[in-house]
Amino acid sequence: MEAVAEKKLYHVDARGYYGSFGGAFIPEMLYPNVEELRENYLQIIAEPDFQKEFNDLLKNYVGRPTPLYRAGRLSEKYKTNIFLKREDLCHTGAHKVNNTIGQILLAKRLGKKRVVAETGAGQHGVATATVCALMDIECIVYMGELDIERQAPNVARMKMLGAEVRPATCGSRTLKDATNEAMRHWINNPVDTHYIIGSVVGPHPYPDMVARFQSIISEEIRWQLKEQTGSETPDYVVACVGGGSNAAGAFFHFLEDEDVKLVAVEAAGKGLESGHSAATTALGKPGVLHGSRTILMQTEDGQVVEPFSISAGLDYPGIGPQHAYLFDSGRGIFMSATDEEAVQAAFELTRMEGIIPALESSHALALLGRLGASLNDTVVVNLSGRGDKDMSTYMKYID
């Protein structure tokens, strides 16, 4: 009898791992916080009352479902069928709010009185400040000093929403350093504080929990594609990856559909060999970062290499452990786009479709000419955020 090939499982296992990636590599002082979440998150988010409140807020507050738009002029140019999943139309301007809605409801049920968060581009910070205002919970957001300078509109929004924005002044003064500071704060305030991690990074259960809250993206893509094309499954799903929450959400309900190519686009910065890049899978190797075993950019002696990207949200030296496994197993196709390519893609979308994308999303758009998609293929690009926050950068490229 012919042996049946073992089906690969791309979701987290009972130990908190995706293959050899994941886990919870945390100091003893953080153990109670993480263990409380691990023991309760699945049960809480499965409760009918939680699901009812979560889905009601996604519909009536966030504005879901977000449209799946066939980009006619882009499709004509690239000679394939390009659909944009319009997460840029979510309340607060990006997909981040799907996760913060879920986590604030979880925090309330765990009796937490304060929320702490990290942010890079500011979109997660704004989304966290938004739900804290909605639920009347104190909010502290850590943000790299450099990111505070280049994402001033989002800093203003966070402050208007009542959040305290604290600068991270060490290291590269970007997302990695903001994450370090937020984790330190959580360690020192374990009883009354919940840490809303904005991406699929950190110790288990965060990568799985955030992916579950973001999975609404691919859930909607399936029925929207069915409605428009007659098939639930595209040929390609393309998304940018820093930590990787928007990609995790866009990929979630296609992981077991092996015919669907999952394309993750990292930030090549000034070029892969320039020394100014954030393309983790091209430049990194396995190691431990922010509580999980993943792939990260590091020196020979294990020191984290400072990443670089024009996009604050992709300026991270690692990727989530699920993405590390998708890369390692070959299930995901990992590519990269430079700063220049991302900016060109942003202007192309703006002038061909009248949609100004976030710099993060522009990295995914930059791959359209390199996918090798054919005339009859269906390509879904997750447009994870809108470009309001990046206008000061874009203006530098306008004559």
C-alpha positions, -999 to 999 in steps of 0.1 A, spaced: 0 0 0 14 34 -10 23 56 20 1 87 25 22 119 28 18 136 61 -2 168 58 17 198 71 1 218 98 8 255 95 -10 267 126 4 267 161 7 234 180 -2 227 216 33 237 228 31 271 211 53 262 181 52 264 143 76 236 134 108 246 153 97 283 156 77 300 183 75 291 220 78 315 250 113 325 258 106 348 287 121 360 320 107 344 351 91 378 361 70 377 329 58 341 333 26 349 352 14 374 326 20 352 297 6 321 314 -26 339 323 -31 347 287 -22 312 275 -46 295 299 -75 318 290 -74 332 255 -89 304 235 -118 299 260 -126 336 262 -125 343 225 -148 313 218 -175 324 242 -207 335 224 -208 368 243 -173 376 232 -179 367 196 -212 387 196 -195 419 209 -164 414 187 -183 409 155 -207 437 163 -178 461 168 -161 449 136 -192 456 116 -206 488 132 -174 504 145 -146 493 123 -167 492 91 -163 455 81 -165 438 57 -139 459 39 -143 459 1 -124 435 -23 -118 458 -52 -108 447 -87 -82 472 -98 -90 475 -135 -62 497 -147 -36 478 -127 -50 445 -140 -47 458 -176 -11 469 -171 1 437 -155 -21 414 -176 -37 396 -148 -66 400 -124 -56 421 -95 -79 425 -65 -71 449 -36 -84 439 -1 -92 474 12 -80 472 48 -71 509 43 -108 516 47 -109 503 83 -116 528 110 -82 543 120 -68 536 85 -53 501 87 -59 465 96 -44 470 131 -78 478 146 -91 442 140 -65 430 166 -69 458 191 -107 453 193 -101 417 201 -74 423 226 -92 451 245 -123 428 249 -99 401 262 -82 425 286 -116 436 300 -126 400 307 -93 395 325 -100 425 347 -71 447 334 -72 484 341 -44 497 319 -31 489 284 5 492 272 15 489 235 44 494 211 41 510 177 64 517 147 44 534 120 19 546 146 -10 527 131 -11 501 159 -6 529 184 -36 548 170 -57 516 169 -48 508 206 -55 544 217 -88 542 199 -101 511 216 -88 523 250 -108 556 245 -138 535 235 -136 513 266 -123 540 290 -90 522 298 -57 540 305 -33 537 275 5 540 273 22 537 239 59 533 235 73 546 202 109 549 189 121 585 190 130 584 153 95 571 145 79 598 165 96 623 142 87 606 109 51 597 119 40 630 136 4 628 124 -2 595 141 15 608 173 -9 637 173 -39 613 169 -27 591 198 -24 621 221 -58 634 210 -73 600 218 -59 603 254 -29 580 251 4 588 267 32 584 241 65 575 256 97 577 234 121 549 232 155 566 231 179 536 230 193 516 201 180 526 167 151 544 184 126 524 162 101 496 166 125 470 181 133 495 209 97 505 215 89 467 219 117 464 244 104 493 265 68 480 264 78 446 276 98 462 305 67 481 315 46 450 314 71 431 336 69 459 362 31 461 361 19 424 358 -14 425 377 -34 454 363 -18 459 328 -24 441 295 2 443 267 -15 446 233 12 434 209 5 447 175 20 420 154 23 382 152 55 384 173 63 378 209 59 348 232 31 323 227 1 329 227 5 363 210 14 351 175 -16 328 174 -39 352 191 -31 381 168 -34 359 137 -68 347 149 -81 383 153 -67 392 119 -80 361 102 -112 380 94 -93 394 64 -89 360 46 -123 349 58 -139 378 39 -116 374 9 -129 338 4 -166 347 2 -159 380 -16 -139 362 -43 -166 336 -46 -191 363 -51 -170 381 -78 -152 353 -96 -171 321 -87 -140 307 -69 -131 311 -32 -94 306 -38 -70 330 -57 -38 320 -73 -17 345 -53 -22 363 -20 4 391 -16 11 410 16 39 430 31 57 416 62 75 433 90 64 414 120 36 402 97 1 406 112 -16 417 80 0 389 61 -9 364 88 -45 375 85 -45 375 47 -29 340 46 -48 324 75 -77 307 57 -55 297 27 -27 280 46 -40 245 37 -49 254 1 -15 244 -13 -24 257 -48 -26 293 -34 8 309 -35 14 330 -4 37 358 -12 53 377 17 72 409 8 98 423 31 116 457 31 149 456 13 155 492 23 184 506 3 192 472 -11 199 437 3 237 442 2 236 478 13 238 473 51 205 493 53 178 467 50 150 449 69 147 418 46 149 392 74 146 360 55 173 371 30 197 383 57 187 365 89 191 332 107 172 315 135 175 329 170 153 343 198 138 378 196 111 393 219 102 360 235 100 336 205 123 315 184 122 329 149 144 342 121 161 375 128 190 397 115 219 392 138 257 393 140 279 362 142 278 365 180 240 369 182 237 406 185 206 420 167 214 439 136 197 473 133 171 471 105 164 499 80 133 508 59 117 539 46 86 524 61 84 526 99 60 496 101 85 473 84 116 485 102 119 454 124 148 429 125 127 397 126 95 381 115 67 363 134 74 326 141 46 315 118 62 334 89 95 319 98 80 284 95 62 293 62 96 304 49 115 274 63 89 249 50 86 265 16 49 271 20 55 309 18 73 327 -10 94 355 5 105 384 -17 116 419 -10 112 454 -24 135 484 -19 125 518 -6 126 532 -42 104 504 -56 79 509 -28 76 546 -34 72 541 -72 45 515 -65 27 539 -42 26 566 -69 15 541 -95 -15 530 -74 -24 565 -66 -23 577 -102 -39 546 -118 -66 538 -92 -70 570 -71 -59 552 -39 -30 564 -17 -15 534 1 6 533 32 43 528 26 41 493 42 14 482 17 34 497 -12 61 471 -7 35 444 -16 23 464 -46 59 467 -58 60 429 -65 32 429 -91 56 430 -120 77 401 -106 50 376 -96 49 358 -130 11 358 -129 -7 349 -161 -37 364 -178 -63 342 -161 -47 342 -126 -63 360 -97 -40 380 -75 -52 394 -42 -30 422 -26 -37 430 10 -38 468 10 -31 469 48 -32 507 53 -38 541 38 -11 567 31 -22 597 51 5 591 77 32 589 50 24 622 31 55 640 44 76 612 28 57 611 -4 59 649 -7 97 647 -11 91 628 -43 67 653 -59 82 679 -81 
